[in-house]
Amino acid sequence: MAKWTFEPGHTAAEFRARHMMVTYVRGHFKDVHGSLEFDPENPRNSSVEVNIDARKIWTGVKERDDHLRSADFLNVEHHPEISFKGNQVEIKGEHDYAVTGDLTIRGVTRQVCLNVSYLGQWQTPWWEDGVNKGPKTRAGFVATTKINRQDFGVSWQDTMDRGGIVVGNEIDITIDAEAILGDT
C-alpha cells in the first residue's frame, strides 16, 4: 500500500458553528500533519492518521481565538492536539468513501465517520530553496463530517432570551488535504 504524507502548506481543517441563533462562525487550523496509506485501485485497505495543532486555531478575531483555546472550549494548555486515526473504509462511489475512526478532542475520543472524496493525483514540481527538486506525485482529498461538541467535553454555553443559545452544539467540519507520495 502506498504511503502518503499530508503537505501542511496545502492542508487545512475548517469548522463552522452556529452563533447567536442567526448565523455561523467559521474558523480553521492550518498546522495539520499526518500520513495516509492509500491506493486508489484498492481504497478499502486504506488508513489515515492526522494531528492538528489546536493552539493555532484561527477565526479572525483574537479575543474569540483566545476564548476557544481556553478551558471553556479546547483547553489547549492541557490538550494541544486534535487527532484522528481511521482504517475502516466503506466504498460509497467511484471516488467517495466513508472512513470511520477515532477523533480525539480535548482528551476525549469518540468514533466519527468522515465522508471522503478522492480528487485525483498529478505529477507536480517540488520546490525547495528556490530549486525544483521534483517531480512528486500529489493527491487531493476533501472530507466532511458533523460532530456534537458536547460529546467531546466542549461544553461552554451562554443562554439568550426566549431559550436561545450563543454557540450551537453541532459543528460542521471540512478537511481539505493534499498528500505527497513517499519515495518508493
VOPAGU-2260 file (C-alpha; in pm, 1 decimal, decimal comma):
REM VOPAGU-2260
SITE   aa  ch    i         X         Y         Z
SITE  MET   A    0       0,0       0,0       0,0
SITE  ALA   A    1     138,8     340,0     -98,3
SITE  LYS   A    2     233,1     574,5     186,8
SITE  TRP   A    3     143,8     941,8     152,9
SITE  THR   A    4     228,4    1238,8     376,1
SITE  PHE   A    5      -1,3    1537,2     416,4
SITE  GLU   A    6     158,0    1859,0     293,0
SITE  PRO   A    7      85,7    2110,3     574,7
SITE  GLY   A    8     104,4    2415,6     347,7
SITE  HIS   A    9    -186,5    2283,5     140,4
SITE  THR   A   10    -388,9    2100,2     404,1
SITE  ALA   A   11    -640,6    2262,9     639,1
SITE  ALA   A   12    -922,2    2168,4     873,2
SITE  GLU   A   13   -1211,8    2411,7     887,4
SITE  PHE   A   14   -1514,1    2425,4    1113,9
SITE  ARG   A   15   -1845,0    2605,2    1128,1
SITE  ALA   A   16   -2061,0    2660,8    1437,6
SITE  ARG   A   17   -2396,2    2834,2    1472,4
SITE  HIS   A   18   -2365,9    3167,6    1653,4
SITE  MET   A   19   -2637,8    3359,3    1838,1
SITE  MET   A   20   -2909,7    3153,1    1664,9
SITE  VAL   A   21   -2881,3    3359,3    1344,1
SITE  THR   A   22   -2553,3    3293,1    1161,9
SITE  TYR   A   23   -2235,6    3084,3    1157,1
SITE  VAL   A   24   -1883,1    3146,6    1277,1
SITE  ARG   A   25   -1608,5    2976,9    1080,3
SITE  GLY   A   26   -1253,8    2900,1    1177,4
SITE  HIS   A   27    -966,1    2686,2    1070,4
SITE  PHE   A   28    -647,8    2505,7    1159,7
SITE  LYS   A   29    -355,5    2521,2     915,7
SITE  ASP   A   30     -99,8    2320,6    1114,4
SITE  VAL   A   31    -222,6    1978,0    1002,5
SITE  HIS   A   32      20,6    1684,8     981,4
SITE  GLY   A   33     -26,2    1319,1     915,8
SITE  SER   A   34       3,9    1024,3     687,2
SITE  LEU   A   35    -216,9     811,4     473,2
SITE  GLU   A   36    -187,6     464,4     329,8
SITE  PHE   A   37    -391,1     474,6      10,7
SITE  ASP   A   38    -415,0     300,9    -324,2
SITE  PRO   A   39    -694,0     435,0    -549,0
SITE  GLU   A   40    -725,3      85,4    -701,1
SITE  ASN   A   41    -780,9     -70,5    -356,3
SITE  PRO   A   42    -915,2     201,1    -122,8
SITE  ARG   A   43   -1085,5     -41,0     118,4
SITE  ASN   A   44    -749,0    -115,6     286,6
SITE  SER   A   45    -661,4     249,1     344,3
SITE  SER   A   46    -572,5     407,7     677,1
SITE  VAL   A   47    -509,6     762,5     792,9
SITE  GLU   A   48    -354,0     938,7    1091,7
SITE  VAL   A   49    -387,2    1314,0    1134,9
SITE  ASN   A   50    -265,3    1552,7    1406,5
SITE  ILE   A   51    -380,6    1913,5    1430,4
SITE  ASP   A   52    -215,3    2177,7    1647,6
SITE  ALA   A   53    -520,7    2308,6    1836,9
SITE  ARG   A   54    -319,0    2601,9    1971,9
SITE  LYS   A   55    -317,0    2752,8    1622,6
SITE  ILE   A   56    -693,4    2788,2    1585,6
SITE  TRP   A   57    -787,2    3093,9    1382,0
SITE  THR   A   58   -1126,1    3261,4    1334,2
SITE  GLY   A   59   -1002,5    3609,3    1250,9
SITE  VAL   A   60   -1090,1    3755,0    1592,7
SITE  LYS   A   61    -808,9    3737,2    1851,2
SITE  GLU   A   62   -1040,2    3752,6    2153,7
SITE  ARG   A   63   -1257,1    3470,4    2017,8
SITE  ASP   A   64    -948,4    3261,6    1930,7
SITE  ASP   A   65    -815,5    3308,8    2285,0
SITE  HIS   A   66   -1153,0    3201,9    2427,2
SITE  LEU   A   67   -1161,6    2893,3    2201,6
SITE  ARG   A   68    -812,3    2798,7    2326,7
SITE  SER   A   69    -920,6    2834,9    2691,0
SITE  ALA   A   70   -1057,4    2569,9    2927,5
SITE  ASP   A   71   -1409,3    2678,4    2823,3
SITE  PHE   A   72   -1356,0    2516,3    2481,7
SITE  LEU   A   73   -1044,6    2328,6    2357,8
SITE  ASN   A   74    -830,9    2366,9    2672,1
SITE  VAL   A   75    -512,5    2370,6    2462,4
SITE  GLU   A   76    -289,1    2411,8    2766,5
SITE  HIS   A   77    -371,4    2050,8    2859,9
SITE  HIS   A   78    -480,8    1920,7    2516,3
SITE  PRO   A   79    -268,9    2088,8    2247,6
SITE  GLU   A   80    -358,7    1840,5    1971,6
SITE  ILE   A   81    -665,5    1716,0    1795,3
SITE  SER   A   82    -617,0    1377,5    1629,0
SITE  PHE   A   83    -796,4    1135,0    1400,6
SITE  LYS   A   84    -697,4     774,7    1330,6
SITE  GLY   A   85    -911,9     571,7    1094,3
SITE  ASN   A   86    -889,8     248,6     898,8
SITE  GLN   A   87   -1249,7     137,3     846,4
SITE  VAL   A   88   -1327,4     225,9     484,8
SITE  GLU   A   89   -1660,2     179,3     313,4
SITE  ILE   A   90   -1673,9     248,6     -59,7
SITE  LYS   A   91   -1964,4     482,3    -140,0
SITE  GLY   A   92   -1887,8     555,5    -505,4
SITE  GLU   A   93   -1609,5     556,2    -761,0
SITE  HIS   A   94   -1409,4     816,8    -564,5
SITE  ASP   A   95   -1617,4     851,8    -248,1
SITE  TYR   A   96   -1562,8     672,2      79,9
SITE  ALA   A   97   -1683,8     666,0     439,2
SITE  VAL   A   98   -1382,1     646,0     670,3
SITE  THR   A   99   -1456,5     562,3    1032,9
SITE  GLY   A  100   -1205,7     615,8    1307,4
SITE  ASP   A  101   -1127,2     772,3    1642,2
SITE  LEU   A  102   -1141,8    1150,1    1676,9
SITE  THR   A  103    -981,2    1291,8    1991,2
SITE  ILE   A  104   -1061,9    1645,5    2102,5
SITE  ARG   A  105    -979,7    1778,6    2446,8
SITE  GLY   A  106    -862,5    1431,8    2553,4
SITE  VAL   A  107   -1199,3    1270,6    2471,9
SITE  THR   A  108   -1209,1    1006,8    2197,9
SITE  ARG   A  109   -1522,1     922,7    2001,3
SITE  GLN   A  110   -1579,2     725,1    1684,2
SITE  VAL   A  111   -1656,2     952,2    1387,1
SITE  CYS   A  112   -1727,7     885,8    1020,3
SITE  LEU   A  113   -1566,4    1112,8     760,2
SITE  ASN   A  114   -1723,1    1138,8     415,4
SITE  VAL   A  115   -1415,5    1147,3     191,4
SITE  SER   A  116   -1386,8    1230,2    -176,6
SITE  TYR   A  117   -1066,7    1145,1    -361,8
SITE  LEU   A  118    -998,7    1430,7    -604,7
SITE  GLY   A  119    -726,7    1257,8    -806,3
SITE  GLN   A  120    -349,1    1275,9    -834,0
SITE  TRP   A  121     -94,1    1451,7   -1050,9
SITE  GLN   A  122     281,1    1468,5   -1110,7
SITE  THR   A  123     397,5    1811,4    -993,0
SITE  PRO   A  124     716,6    2008,9    -937,9
SITE  TRP   A  125     867,9    2012,1    -587,8
SITE  TRP   A  126    1039,4    2335,0    -491,3
SITE  GLU   A  127    1292,5    2360,3    -208,0
SITE  ASP   A  128    1505,7    2669,0    -153,3
SITE  GLY   A  129    1411,9    2802,4    -496,3
SITE  VAL   A  130    1514,3    2482,5    -677,0
SITE  ASN   A  131    1275,5    2239,2    -848,3
SITE  LYS   A  132    1362,3    1901,2    -696,1
SITE  GLY   A  133    1055,7    1728,9    -839,8
SITE  PRO   A  134     865,0    1568,1    -971,9
SITE  LYS   A  135     645,5    1449,1    -687,1
SITE  THR   A  136     307,7    1279,1    -704,6
SITE  ARG   A  137      35,7    1467,3    -519,8
SITE  ALA   A  138    -318,5    1355,9    -441,3
SITE  GLY   A  139    -612,5    1560,0    -319,7
SITE  PHE   A  140    -893,3    1475,8     -81,2
SITE  VAL   A  141   -1183,4    1656,0      81,9
SITE  ALA   A  142   -1353,3    1514,3     391,4
SITE  THR   A  143   -1661,1    1632,7     578,0
SITE  THR   A  144   -1839,1    1537,9     897,3
SITE  LYS   A  145   -2062,7    1676,9    1171,3
SITE  ILE   A  146   -1996,1    1633,9    1541,0
SITE  ASN   A  147   -2168,2    1737,7    1859,4
SITE  ARG   A  148   -1910,9    1938,9    2054,5
SITE  GLN   A  149   -2073,3    1832,3    2383,4
SITE  ASP   A  150   -1963,0    1473,0    2309,9
SITE  PHE   A  151   -1601,6    1590,9    2344,3
SITE  GLY   A  152   -1645,9    1795,8    2661,6
SITE  VAL   A  153   -1652,4    2125,5    2472,3
SITE  SER   A  154   -1949,9    2246,2    2669,0
SITE  TRP   A  155   -1923,4    2619,4    2740,0
SITE  GLN   A  156   -2255,2    2788,3    2674,4
SITE  ASP   A  157   -2447,0    3102,9    2749,0
SITE  THR   A  158   -2817,6    3143,3    2705,6
SITE  MET   A  159   -3018,3    3422,0    2549,3
SITE  ASP   A  160   -3377,5    3528,5    2593,1
SITE  ARG   A  161   -3654,7    3300,2    2463,6
SITE  GLY   A  162   -3431,0    2992,1    2510,0
SITE  GLY   A  163   -3168,2    3081,5    2253,5
SITE  ILE   A  164   -2805,7    2976,5    2288,9
SITE  VAL   A  165   -2484,7    3158,1    2197,7
SITE  VAL   A  166   -2297,8    2864,3    2041,8
SITE  GLY   A  167   -2462,8    2576,2    1857,0
SITE  ASN   A  168   -2370,3    2222,8    1957,6
SITE  GLU   A  169   -2347,8    2080,8    1604,5
SITE  ILE   A  170   -2013,3    2156,0    1439,2
SITE  ASP   A  171   -1959,7    2112,5    1064,6
SITE  ILE   A  172   -1604,9    2009,7     976,0
SITE  THR   A  173   -1435,2    2016,8     636,0
SITE  ILE   A  174   -1081,3    1896,9     572,9
SITE  ASP   A  175    -900,9    1981,0     250,3
SITE  ALA   A  176    -592,1    1763,1     217,8
SITE  GLU   A  177    -305,3    1746,8     -25,6
SITE  ALA   A  178     -84,7    1441,5      15,3
SITE  ILE   A  179     254,9    1365,8    -132,8
SITE  LEU   A  180     352,4    1013,9    -230,6
SITE  GLY   A  181     653,0     889,6     -34,9
SITE  ASP   A  182     970,7     779,7    -210,5
SITE  THR   A  183     944,1     420,2    -321,1
